[in-house]
Amino acid sequence: MMVYTLASSVEVSLAPLKAIFLDMGDTLAYQSPAGHRVLRRLFRHRGIPVSEADIHRARLAANSRYYALALARPRLGIAQEKDALVDEFDRTLLTSLGLGDRPDLTVADVQAAFRSISRRFVLYPDVRPTLRTLRVRGLRLAVVSNWDYDLVDRCRELGLIEQLDAVVGSATVRAEKPDPSIFDRALDRLDLSPDEVWHVGDLYLADVLGARAAGITPVLLDRYDLVPEADCRRIRSLRELTPLVDEELASDRVAA
C-alpha cells in the first residue's frame, strides 16, 4: 500500500481559479461491469471469500505498484513494457489479497476473467451535473489522462466533448502522468498558468504528484475512502468539488 506523507496544509492558489483539469478513467468514467465486480465474481466462483472493500484496497496497492515501476522504466511506451506492467499489477493485486501463492488462482486467471466479458465505458452519475455547474461558474474544463489515441473519440462517445475546452491524452503527448509535461501541454492549449488551475483525479501517484510537479493544485477523488490521510484536498464524489470551487471563487473575489 502506498504511504502518503502528510503536509502541514494543502496548496493555496495565488491566482484566480480559471480552469479544472480532470482525469478520465475512474474519475469521469469507468468500464462496466466495474473491475471490482469482475474480480469478486471470479473469486466467488473459485470459492474464495473476499470483500468488495478488500478488492478496492488491493486495486489501490496494485495501482501504486504500477506507477512506481512505470516511473523507473523509461521505455514505458513500448508494448512489451506495458504488458509486463499489467502482469505486475495483477500479481500485486493477488498478493495484497493474500492470494499470491494459490496454485488455483493465477495472473492468467485474472486476465482471462476480464477478457471473457464485454465491457463498455459509462459515466459516473455525478459527472454531468458537476461539469454543467462548473461551466456555469465560468470555469474552463479539460480532460488530462493517461489514455490511448482514442481519448477524444471516447469523450465524444460519452457526450462530454461539448463541455470540454481541451482533451489531452498521454498517447498523443508521449508522456504519462505523473510526468508534468502532459499537464504543461494542457496549460499551453488553454493559455493558462499552473496557479490558475486545479486538477482532479483518483490516483495519488499519477494525479496528485503529477499535478504538483507541474505547479497545479491537486484534488484527490477518493470514491472508496481509501486514502483519508492524503496531504491534499480530497473529495469522495465530484459533487463535493462544487463547494470547494465556490469557496475558492469567493476568496478570489474578495482578494480582487
C-alpha positions in Angstrom: 0.0 0.0 0.0 1.3 3.4 -0.9 2.3 5.5 2.2 1.2 9.2 1.9 3.2 11.9 3.7 1.1 14.4 5.5 1.7 18.1 4.8 1.0 20.9 7.2 -1.5 22.4 4.8 -2.9 21.9 1.4 -1.9 24.1 -1.6 -3.2 27.6 -1.8 -3.6 29.2 -5.2 -2.3 32.7 -5.5 -4.0 33.5 -8.8 -7.8 33.4 -9.6 -9.1 29.9 -10.4 -9.9 29.7 -14.1 -10.0 26.0 -15.1 -10.4 22.5 -13.9 -8.4 19.6 -15.4 -9.9 16.1 -14.9 -8.6 12.6 -15.2 -10.8 10.2 -17.3 -10.6 6.6 -16.0 -12.2 6.1 -12.6 -12.7 9.8 -12.3 -15.2 10.6 -15.1 -15.9 7.2 -16.5 -15.4 3.5 -15.7 -15.7 0.3 -17.5 -19.0 -1.6 -16.8 -19.1 -4.1 -15.2 -16.7 -2.4 -12.9 -13.4 -4.1 -12.2 -14.1 -4.9 -8.6 -17.3 -6.7 -9.6 -15.5 -8.8 -12.2 -12.9 -9.8 -9.6 -15.5 -10.5 -6.9 -17.4 -12.8 -9.4 -14.1 -14.6 -10.2 -13.3 -15.1 -6.5 -16.8 -16.3 -5.7 -16.7 -18.9 -8.5 -13.4 -20.2 -7.0 -15.0 -20.3 -3.5 -12.7 -17.6 -2.2 -14.4 -15.1 0.2 -13.1 -11.6 -0.5 -15.0 -8.4 0.4 -15.6 -5.5 -2.0 -13.6 -3.2 0.3 -10.6 -5.5 0.3 -10.7 -5.6 -3.5 -10.7 -1.8 -3.6 -7.7 -1.6 -1.3 -5.9 -4.2 -3.3 -6.5 -2.3 -6.6 -5.1 0.8 -5.0 -2.0 -1.1 -3.9 -1.7 -2.5 -7.5 -2.0 1.0 -9.0 0.7 2.3 -6.7 3.0 -0.5 -7.7 2.2 0.0 -11.4 3.1 3.7 -11.2 6.2 3.1 -9.1 7.5 0.7 -11.7 6.4 2.9 -14.6 8.4 5.8 -13.2 11.5 3.6 -13.2 11.0 2.4 -16.7 11.9 4.9 -19.5 10.6 2.5 -22.2 7.0 2.6 -20.8 5.6 3.3 -24.2 6.8 0.0 -25.7 4.0 -2.6 -25.8 6.1 -5.3 -24.1 6.8 -3.0 -21.2 3.1 -2.3 -20.9 2.3 -6.0 -20.8 4.9 -6.5 -18.1 3.4 -3.7 -16.0 -0.1 -5.1 -16.4 1.2 -8.5 -15.2 2.8 -6.9 -12.2 -0.5 -5.0 -11.5 -2.4 -8.3 -11.3 0.3 -10.0 -9.4 0.3 -7.2 -6.8 -3.5 -7.3 -6.6 -3.5 -11.0 -5.8 -0.6 -10.7 -3.3 -2.4 -7.8 -1.5 -5.4 -10.0 -1.1 -3.3 -12.8 0.4 -3.9 -14.9 -2.8 -0.5 -14.7 -4.4 0.6 -18.3 -3.6 -2.6 -20.1 -4.6 -2.0 -22.6 -7.5 -5.7 -22.4 -8.4 -5.7 -18.7 -9.0 -3.0 -17.0 -11.2 -2.4 -13.8 -13.0 -3.6 -15.6 -16.2 -6.9 -16.4 -14.5 -7.5 -12.8 -13.6 -6.7 -11.6 -17.1 -8.9 -14.3 -18.6 -11.8 -13.2 -16.4 -11.6 -9.7 -17.9 -11.2 -11.0 -21.5 -14.2 -13.2 -21.2 -16.8 -10.4 -20.8 -17.8 -7.4 -22.8 -17.3 -4.1 -21.1 -18.2 -0.6 -22.0 -17.3 2.8 -20.7 -20.0 4.7 -18.7 -20.0 8.0 -16.8 -20.4 8.2 -13.1 -23.7 9.7 -12.1 -22.1 12.8 -10.6 -20.2 13.8 -13.8 -22.8 15.6 -16.0 -24.3 17.8 -13.2 -20.8 18.7 -11.9 -19.5 19.7 -15.3 -22.6 21.7 -16.0 -22.2 23.5 -12.7 -18.5 24.3 -13.3 -19.3 25.7 -16.7 -22.0 27.9 -15.2 -19.3 29.2 -12.7 -17.3 30.3 -15.8 -14.6 27.7 -15.5 -12.9 26.1 -18.4 -12.6 22.3 -18.4 -10.0 19.9 -19.8 -9.5 16.1 -19.7 -5.9 15.2 -18.9 -5.5 11.5 -18.8 -3.2 8.6 -19.3 -5.0 7.1 -22.3 -4.7 5.6 -25.8 -5.1 7.6 -29.0 -8.9 7.3 -28.9 -9.4 9.7 -25.9 -11.1 12.4 -28.0 -13.4 9.8 -29.6 -14.2 8.4 -26.1 -15.1 11.8 -24.8 -17.3 12.3 -27.8 -18.9 8.9 -27.4 -19.8 9.7 -23.8 -21.2 13.0 -24.6 -18.5 15.0 -22.9 -16.9 16.8 -25.8 -19.3 19.8 -25.8 -18.4 20.5 -22.2 -14.6 20.5 -22.7 -12.2 23.1 -23.9 -9.3 20.6 -24.4 -8.6 16.9 -24.3 -5.0 15.9 -23.7 -4.0 12.2 -23.7 -0.7 10.6 -22.9 -0.5 8.7 -26.1 -0.6 11.9 -28.1 1.7 13.8 -25.8 4.0 10.7 -25.4 4.2 11.3 -21.7 2.2 9.8 -18.9 1.2 11.3 -15.6 3.0 12.0 -13.2 5.3 13.4 -15.9 4.4 17.2 -15.7 4.8 17.6 -19.5 1.2 16.3 -20.1 -0.1 19.0 -17.8 2.1 21.5 -19.5 0.5 20.6 -22.8 -2.9 21.2 -21.4 -1.9 24.6 -19.9 -0.5 25.6 -23.3 -3.7 24.6 -25.0 -5.8 26.8 -22.7 -3.1 29.6 -22.4 -3.2 29.4 -18.6 -0.6 29.4 -15.8 -0.4 26.5 -13.3 -1.7 28.5 -10.4 -4.9 29.2 -12.3 -5.8 25.5 -12.5 -6.9 22.6 -10.3 -6.5 19.0 -11.3 -8.9 16.3 -10.1 -8.0 12.6 -10.3 -8.3 9.4 -8.5 -4.7 8.3 -8.2 -2.3 9.9 -5.8 0.9 8.9 -7.6 -0.3 9.9 -11.0 -2.7 12.8 -10.4 -1.6 14.4 -7.2 2.1 14.1 -7.6 1.9 14.9 -11.3 -0.2 18.0 -10.8 2.2 19.2 -8.1 5.2 18.6 -10.4 3.5 21.0 -12.9 2.7 23.6 -10.2 -1.0 22.8 -10.3 -3.2 22.4 -7.3 -4.4 18.7 -7.0 -7.7 17.4 -5.7 -7.8 13.7 -5.0 -11.1 12.0 -5.9 -11.2 9.1 -3.3 -14.6 7.5 -4.1 -14.0 4.5 -1.9 -12.4 6.4 1.1 -9.1 4.6 0.7 -6.7 7.5 1.4 -8.1 9.5 4.3 -4.6 10.7 5.2 -3.8 12.2 1.8 -1.9 15.5 2.1 -4.1 17.4 -0.4 -7.7 18.4 -0.9 -9.7 15.2 -1.0 -13.3 14.6 -2.1 -15.5 11.4 -2.1 -17.6 12.5 -5.1 -17.4 15.0 -7.8 -20.4 16.7 -6.3 -18.1 17.7 -3.4 -16.0 19.6 -5.8 -18.5 22.4 -6.3 -18.4 23.7 -2.7 -14.6 23.8 -2.8 -14.7 25.7 -6.1 -17.3 28.1 -4.8 -15.2 28.8 -1.7 -12.1 29.4 -3.9 -14.0 31.7 -6.3 -15.5 33.7 -3.4 -11.9 34.1 -2.0 -10.7 35.2 -5.4 -13.5 37.9 -5.5 -12.5 39.2 -2.0 -8.9 39.3 -3.0 -9.7 41.3 -6.1 
